Amino acid sequence: MIPLALDLVGAEMLHPKGGLYRDRLSLADGRIVDAPVGRRVDLSGYLILPGIIDLHGDGFERHLAPRRGVMKDMSEGVVAAEAEMAANGITTAVMAQFISWEGGLRGADYAADVFAAIRRVRGELATDLIAQLRFETHLLDQYADLPERIADWQVPYVVFNDHLPHDRLAEGRRPPRLIGQALKAGRNPEVHLEMLNDLHARSHEVPAALDDLCRVLAQQGIQMGSHDDQTGAQRQAWRARGVRIAEFPETPEAAAEARAGGDAIVFGAPNVVRGSSHKGNVSAVGMVAKGLCDALSSDYHYPSPRRAALTLARDGVVDMGLAWGLVSSGPARVLGLDDRGTLEVGKRADLVVLDCATNRVAVTVAGGRISYLNGDVAGRFMTG
């Protein structure tokens, strides 16, 4: 696919330092360039913004496994998921895949297949796809060979979770949704419960094992994050291991500790769109207002980053530059991607064009290639 060589004119654009202005935006060789290239496309009535960088999304799961056993070629599922991302203005997408005690679609074998599918197709697609492993901390028997597997899978980003129902297990009670979880994993419910109790019983071994694992992953250059921090002490412990990204901290205390320690803070865009967390955790809107958020991610819903940024600007929580930065320049900084995130000369030609009347995505360009084109604006690109 040959990158565009175009001069986009007539649209309002987001200035790298914030604020909207009207100017020409020229694209050539997959980059934003200074000099005009000679083929003009009039985008009057549209708004040009930096492409969305999605730091954490697992909305692709239904594309890869719409029903058990239906999707035989997982690569086709990745292609379908990428099309949805592009339709929502996403130009760089972190695809988050579990390895969890839940097994099934969150088991190690399935994860290996997902990562293999991403590797097979990512060079053929416009959207830049980045694999993320979400790893359950109590799977101690998998620690020994995990660094080697991560290297083989070419996964550059690991996030640690602990979703065991510790309170229930400590009280000797059956966790909620036990039967459903067991059946999804292909286990007898009693066998599943025994496994959960065994994992919970080894909790005292986890901190030291994590210290060793994180040290090895850091030596491999792996970026690391923690998920659902509840306390400042938890965030401090993760930071001491070199885990410098706090995904979805559940309390103001955990978010404040992340900010005090210079760690990156990521919240879910659906939290902003809903106006609250679906689990009753801290409000992302409140955290943005207090400066305790560096990036918003799609989490489980790809339309949400665009909608969240526009909602924050519309409601006056922050201005448009800061709001859109939470889904573009902010995520770029968190991932260390200094070649994207703003509409600056020399950066990758990653951008999304919104219809000013509806705020819907009309065009997405990733690396100078059109990944999505819809509606009346298509004719402008065809005729120039």
C-alpha positions as a printed Julia matrix, in Angstrom:
384×3 Matrix{Float64}:
   0.0     0.0    0.0
   1.58    3.27  -1.14
   1.42    6.17   1.37
  -0.59    9.24   0.4
   0.96   12.37  -1.09
  -1.67   15.02  -0.38
  -2.25   18.57   0.8
  -5.23   18.64   3.15
  -6.76   22.13   3.19
  -9.83   23.9    4.54
 -10.14   21.94   7.79
  -9.53   23.04  11.34
  -6.63   21.21  12.98
  -5.35   20.68  16.48
  -2.13   22.6   17.02
   0.67   20.61  18.71
   0.63   23.1   21.58
  -3.16   23.07  21.88
  -5.95   25.03  20.25
  -7.57   24.78  16.84
  -6.32   26.56  13.74
  -6.86   26.41  10.0
  -3.87   25.6    7.79
  -2.59   23.18   5.19
  -1.46   19.7    6.3
   0.78   17.96   3.79
   1.51   14.24   3.78
   4.21   12.38   1.87
   6.16    9.13   2.36
   4.14    8.28   5.44
   5.1    11.51   7.24
   3.8    15.01   7.8
   5.88   17.32   5.61
   6.38   21.06   5.49
   6.28   21.81   1.75
   3.09   21.31  -0.29
   3.05   18.22  -2.48
   0.65   19.53  -5.12
  -2.55   17.47  -4.82
  -5.12   19.3   -2.73
  -8.07   17.78  -0.9
 -10.6    20.27   0.46
 -11.72   19.21   3.93
 -13.86   22.25   4.74
 -16.41   21.26   7.36
 -14.08   18.71   8.91
 -11.68   18.62  11.84
  -8.22   17.0   11.63
  -6.83   15.53  14.83
  -3.84   13.33  15.67
  -4.6     9.63  15.3
  -5.77    7.87  18.45
  -3.16    5.76  20.25
  -4.99    3.1   22.24
  -2.85    2.03  25.2
  -4.97   -0.92  26.27
  -7.83   -2.65  24.48
  -9.35   -6.1   24.56
 -12.41   -5.35  22.44
 -10.96   -7.64  19.77
 -11.9   -10.8   21.68
 -15.28  -11.14  19.95
 -13.6   -10.9   16.53
 -11.19  -13.71  17.32
 -13.72  -15.99  19.01
 -17.31  -14.92  18.21
 -18.43  -18.4   19.28
 -16.43  -21.29  20.63
 -14.71  -23.08  17.75
 -16.11  -20.8   15.02
 -12.98  -18.81  14.12
 -10.47  -21.29  12.7
  -8.14  -18.71  11.14
  -7.34  -16.28  13.92
  -5.56  -13.95  11.51
  -8.91  -13.11   9.94
 -10.16  -12.09  13.37
  -7.23   -9.72  13.83
  -7.94   -8.19  10.4
 -11.6    -7.68  11.34
 -10.64   -6.12  14.68
  -8.21   -3.75  12.96
 -11.0    -2.58  10.67
 -13.11   -1.66  13.69
 -10.19    0.17  15.28
  -9.62    2.17  12.1
 -13.32    3.03  11.88
 -12.96    4.61  15.31
  -9.89    6.71  14.53
  -7.32    4.42  16.14
  -3.96    4.45  14.36
  -1.86    2.63  16.99
  -3.49   -0.12  19.04
  -2.21   -2.11  22.01
  -4.01   -5.46  21.89
  -4.24   -6.86  25.43
  -4.36  -10.65  25.76
  -4.65  -12.5   29.06
  -2.81  -15.44  30.51
  -5.03  -16.21  33.45
  -6.13  -19.01  35.75
  -9.49  -18.61  33.98
  -8.12  -20.73  31.14
  -9.94  -21.19  27.82
  -9.77  -17.95  25.84
  -7.5   -16.6   28.57
  -5.17  -19.56  28.72
  -1.51  -19.72  27.7
  -2.1   -21.79  24.54
  -4.77  -19.43  23.29
  -2.55  -16.43  24.05
   0.25  -17.97  21.98
  -2.17  -18.3   19.04
  -3.31  -14.68  19.41
   0.24  -13.34  19.46
   1.15  -15.48  16.45
  -1.83  -14.1   14.52
  -0.84  -10.51  15.34
   2.69  -11.17  14.09
   1.42  -12.71  10.85
  -0.76   -9.8    9.78
   0.54   -6.64  11.45
   2.86   -5.8    8.54
  -0.05   -6.0    6.09
  -2.29   -3.55   7.97
  -2.2     0.22   8.24
  -2.92    0.36  11.97
   0.2    -0.22  14.07
  -0.63   -3.21  16.28
   1.28   -3.76  19.54
   0.81   -6.92  21.6
   0.34   -6.68  25.35
   0.35   -9.63  27.74
  -1.89   -9.37  30.79
  -0.49  -11.86  33.24
  -2.13  -13.12  36.45
   0.43  -12.83  39.21
  -0.47  -16.04  41.04
   0.41  -18.36  38.14
   3.72  -19.13  39.83
   4.34  -22.33  37.9
   4.58  -20.31  34.68
   7.2   -17.81  35.88
  10.28  -19.84  34.93
   9.79  -19.88  31.17
   7.64  -16.76  30.82
  10.49  -14.42  29.78
  11.51  -16.81  26.99
   7.93  -17.12  25.77
   7.48  -13.35  25.81
  10.59  -12.99  23.67
   9.35  -15.65  21.23
   5.95  -13.97  21.0
   7.59  -10.56  20.38
   5.5    -8.98  23.11
   7.02   -5.64  24.24
   4.52   -4.78  26.98
   3.39   -6.79  30.04
   0.74   -5.8   32.58
   0.26   -7.65  35.85
  -3.18   -8.48  37.26
  -4.47  -10.22  40.36
  -8.14  -11.04  39.89
  -8.34  -13.91  42.35
 -11.34  -13.51  44.71
  -9.08  -13.54  47.75
 -11.66  -12.33  50.28
 -14.11  -15.08  49.42
 -11.44  -17.74  49.34
 -10.02  -16.62  52.69
 -13.5   -16.92  54.21
 -13.97  -20.4   52.74
 -16.86  -19.22  50.56
 -17.48  -20.09  46.92
 -16.62  -17.17  44.62
 -19.36  -15.69  42.44
 -19.65  -16.95  38.84
 -17.67  -20.06  39.8
 -19.7   -22.47  37.66
 -19.65  -20.24  34.59
 -15.91  -19.7   34.85
 -15.27  -23.42  35.29
 -17.39  -24.38  32.29
 -15.68  -21.77  30.07
 -12.33  -23.25  31.05
 -13.57  -26.81  30.47
 -13.17  -27.71  34.14
 -15.35  -29.37  36.71
 -16.52  -26.6   39.11
 -15.08  -28.4   42.14
 -11.74  -28.85  40.39
 -11.81  -25.17  39.46
 -12.5   -24.17  43.06
  -9.66  -26.37  44.3
  -7.31  -24.69  41.83
  -8.35  -21.22  43.05
  -7.75  -22.22  46.65
  -4.32  -23.63  45.77
  -3.34  -20.39  44.03
  -4.63  -18.3   46.93
  -2.69  -20.44  49.43
   0.59  -19.53  47.69
   0.01  -15.75  47.92
   2.98  -15.36  50.27
   5.31  -16.58  47.49
   4.17  -14.04  44.92
   6.03  -10.83  45.95
   9.52  -12.37  45.82
   8.71  -14.21  42.61
   7.52  -10.96  41.04
  10.72   -9.22  42.11
  12.76  -11.79  40.18
  10.46  -11.9   37.16
  10.3    -8.12  36.76
  14.08   -7.88  37.01
  14.47  -10.32  34.12
  11.79   -8.62  32.01
  13.38   -5.22  32.61
  16.68   -6.61  31.33
  14.83   -7.73  28.19
  13.58   -4.17  27.66
   9.95   -5.08  28.36
   7.65   -2.23  29.33
   5.6    -3.11  32.41
   2.4    -1.96  34.06
   0.17   -2.92  36.97
  -3.6    -3.21  36.76
  -6.21   -2.04  39.29
  -3.9    -0.74  42.02
  -5.97   -0.13  45.17
  -3.49    1.53  47.53
  -0.48    3.77  47.44
   1.59    1.0   48.99
   0.75   -1.32  46.09
   1.88    1.32  43.6
   5.11    1.87  45.54
   5.82   -1.87  45.45
   5.28   -2.03  41.71
   7.48    1.02  41.15
  10.29   -0.62  43.12
  10.15   -3.48  40.61
  10.43   -1.11  37.64
   6.72   -1.31  36.82
   6.05    2.31  35.91
   2.59    2.29  34.33
  -0.52    2.29  36.53
  -3.47    0.97  34.53
  -6.88    1.83  35.96
  -5.96    2.61  39.58
  -9.1     2.0   41.62
  -8.69    4.74  44.25
  -7.56    8.38  44.39
  -4.82    7.27  46.81
  -3.3     4.89  44.26
  -3.5     7.48  41.47
  -1.95   10.19  43.65
   0.93    7.9   44.58
   1.52    7.14  40.92
   1.69   10.85  40.13
   3.98   11.55  43.1
   6.35    8.83  41.93
   6.39    9.95  38.31
   4.53    6.88  37.04
   2.19    6.99  34.03
  -1.53    6.78  34.82
  -4.02    5.2   32.43
  -7.79    5.14  32.8
 -10.5     3.6   30.68
 -12.3     5.85  28.22
 -15.61    4.0   28.82
 -15.4     5.26  32.42
 -15.5     8.83  31.06
 -18.3     8.12  28.58
 -20.42    6.44  31.27
 -19.62    9.1   33.83
 -18.4     6.44  36.26
 -16.65    3.1   36.52
 -18.84    0.09  35.76
 -17.26   -1.57  38.82
 -17.84    1.37  41.17
 -14.19    2.45  41.22
 -12.85    5.99  41.05
 -14.29    8.31  38.39
 -11.91    8.89  35.49
 -13.49   12.32  34.89
 -12.53   13.38  38.4
  -9.01   12.08  37.95
  -8.62   13.98  34.66
  -9.86   17.16  36.34
  -7.24   16.73  39.08
  -4.41   16.08  36.62
  -4.15   12.43  37.65
  -4.47   10.9   34.19
  -1.94   10.69  31.37
  -3.92    8.6   28.91
  -7.34    7.14  28.21
  -7.68    3.72  26.6
 -10.5     1.88  24.87
 -10.47   -0.95  27.43
 -13.34   -3.02  26.0
 -15.0    -0.47  23.61
 -13.2     1.01  20.59
 -15.52    4.02  20.03
 -14.9     5.3   23.57
 -11.52    7.12  23.26
 -12.9     9.55  20.67
 -16.14   10.03  22.56
 -14.37   10.46  25.91
 -11.99   13.15  24.63
 -14.79   15.1   22.97
 -16.95   14.78  26.09
 -14.19   16.14  28.34
 -13.72   19.14  26.05
 -17.46   19.75  25.6
 -18.11   19.66  29.35
 -15.2    22.0   30.08
 -13.3    19.5   32.24
 -10.16   20.36  30.23
  -9.63   22.18  26.95
  -9.64   20.43  23.58
  -5.87   20.22  23.38
  -5.55   18.5   26.75
  -8.59   16.32  26.16
  -7.43   14.99  22.8
  -3.91   14.67  24.14
  -5.2    11.97  26.49
  -5.81    9.74  23.47
  -2.87   10.86  21.3
   0.22   12.62  22.61
  -0.24   11.27  26.16
  -0.3     7.6   25.15
   2.61    8.25  22.79
   4.7     9.49  25.72
   3.7     6.53  27.89
   4.78    4.07  25.18
   7.91    6.03  24.3
   6.71    6.6   20.72
   8.16    9.98  19.93
   7.37    9.68  16.21
   3.6    10.16  16.62
   0.87   11.73  18.72
   0.85   15.28  17.3
   0.41   16.93  13.9
   4.02   18.08  13.61
   6.3    18.1   10.59
   8.43   14.96  10.57
   6.02   12.85  12.61
   4.18    9.84  11.23
   1.14   10.76   9.16
  -1.29    9.39  11.75
  -4.52   11.36  11.83
  -8.27   11.15  12.11
 -10.74   13.4   10.27
 -14.02   14.11  12.06
 -17.2    15.49  10.52
 -17.79   18.77  12.39
 -21.57   18.31  12.17
 -21.64   14.88  13.8
 -18.17   14.35  15.35
 -18.11   10.97  13.63
 -14.99    9.55  12.01
 -14.87   10.25   8.28
 -11.25    9.34   7.53
  -8.44    7.6    9.39
  -4.87    7.73   8.08
  -2.19    5.57   9.69
   1.41    5.9    8.58
   0.23    7.88   5.55
  -2.13    5.1    4.43
  -5.9     5.35   4.5
  -7.24    2.75   6.91
 -10.82    4.06   6.93
 -12.81    6.26   4.55
 -16.53    6.87   4.79
 -19.35    9.07   3.54
 -19.3    12.18   1.39
 -15.67   12.92   2.13
 -14.64    9.89   0.07
 -15.44   11.77  -3.13
 -13.07   14.57  -2.14
 -10.2    12.13  -1.83
 -11.1    10.47  -5.13
 -11.2    13.7   -7.15
  -8.79   15.86  -5.18
